[in-house]
């Protein structure tokens, strides 16, 4: 980012330059950057899938965003609740933590899978009649 390139552009330039990365520290750093970039893309697409397809996706998105995904680290729960007011009715502390746990579980199911028994319940949440 300091040099005006995305991670994808950086990786492409390294590979296109034909750098011989065998047996050197740069090779391991490049592989690490590539793995991290893939995980971030997976997380971003999973969060977007949750937001667009779950019946509570929009609320879950903003709860996860302010709690974990924003570049601004909230100082406390009160600050998160204040931020959520821009997007939904302000939840109580109890409701916030309950919905946050549900949002985390829904995102985890997207990212890591779920058992066959949970499949129909989850699909009903993502694709209600």
Secondary structure, DSSP 8 states (H G I E B T S, - for coil): -TTS--HHHHHHHHHHTT---TTSHHHHHHHHHHHHHHHHHHHHHHHHHHHHHSTTHHHHHHHHIIIIISSS--SSHHHHHHHHTTTS----HHHHHHHHHHHHHHHHHHHH---HHHHHHHHHHHS--
